[in-house]
């Protein structure tokens, strides 16, 4: 089952905000940021609330954007899994279990807003 969680976020006078999705379980497929009027240069830190795992962290965002967050994978020995020839990390989706997605905004402007669409499978 695929679901879309829509999280509107509005900053305080100091340009910061913290917002949460409903509790969800599954793989984070995409996150769509839809700019309403956050200032240019807004910073996002999007994590799993309970574990603190980073889902999307980006600074100086100026326009609406869509990302498909992925994280590095590891062997059963805890060693980074790499593509043999290039030595690049093997990435896979970010999974949350009975957790909320936490969205922290910085430098968003005085009482400005944007919306995050989180697609989870």
N, C-alpha and C positions, 0 to 999 in steps of 0.2 A: 504494500500500500504506500503510495506517495502522498505526502501532505505538504501544504504550503502554510507556513506560519508568517503572519504579517505583524511586524513590530514597529509602530510609529515611535519616534524619539524626538523630544523637544528639550533644548538646553535651558539651563538656568542663566541668570544674568552674567555669570562668569564664563559662559561658553562650555560648561561641562554637563554631562548627563550620564545616567546609568539606567538601562532598561533591560527587561528580561522577556524571553519568549515563554509560552506555556511549557510545562513539562513534556518532554518528548523522548522517544527512543528510536534510534536508527542511524543511518549514514547521512551525513550532511552532504548533499549533492551540489547545491549551489547556494550562494547568497547574492541577492540583487539589492544594491543600495540605490534608492531613488532619491535624488537630491530635490528638496523643496526649496529651502533657502539657507542651509548651513553655509557659513562663510567658506570661501576658498581656503584650502590648506587645513581642512578639518582632519583630525586624527581618529582612527578607529582601533580599538582593542576588543576583539570578539573572542570569548572563551567559553568553555563548558563551566558552568557555575561550580559544581561540586568538586571537579578535579583540577580546574584551572588550565586545562589543555587549551593551547592556542588554536583557534579555528581560522581567524583572519586578523592580521595586525598590519596596518598601513598608515603612514603619515602623509600629510599634505595632499589629500584627495580633493579634487576640484569639481568633479562631474559624476553623474550617475555611473555605476559600474557593476559588472557581474563577475564573480569569481567562483571557481570550483575548487575549494580548499582541499589540499592533500598534505599528508605528512610522511616523513621517512619511515620505512619499515626496517625491521631488525630480524636477525636469525634467532633461533631458540637459545643461543648463547648470549644474546643481548648485544650483538655486534651489528653495526649498520649493514643492511643489505645493499650491495652495489651492483650496477651493471658491470660485467667483467671487463669489457674493453675500455670503456670511458671512465669508469670509477664514479659515475654519477649515482646519486641516491635513487633507490626504488621507492616510489611513493604510492600510497593508497589512501582511500578516503578516511575522513575523521568520523568516528562513531561515538554517539552519546547514548547513555542508557538511563532512563528515568531521571533526566537532568534538564535544566533550563539553559538556554543560550543567553549569555550575559553580554550586553553591548555597552561598552564604555566609550564615551565621546569626549574629546578634548579639542579646544580651539574651534568650537562650532559656531561661535558668535552669540550675542545677547538675545536669548529667547528665539532661537532659530530651530528649524526642524528638517527631518528627513525620515525615510521609511526603509525598513529592511525586510525583504522577502526571503525567508529561509526555506529551501526545499529539502525535505527529508524523506528518504525511502526506507 
